[in-house]
């Protein structure tokens, strides 16, 4: 079987830092937009008897913020 142009003869994928940077950047932007949407979901519940919803949604928002930071760290690491 002939080797695919996207793979080295060892079978491992070629490293394309520019493509990886672009993908990571798009992912970070997407996760950040989702984080904004998640945070907005909690707003109508603020000050109501459903503070439990607020707490859980804010935790999800916090985790997404961490994911965005981690993706930005990956971008900086790859861009060295």
Protein Blocks (a to p, Z undefined) as FASTA:
>chain_A
ZZdfkbcfkopacddfklmmmmmmmmmmmmmmmmmmmmmmmmmmgopaklmmmmmmmmmm
mmmmmmmmmmmmmmmmmmZZ
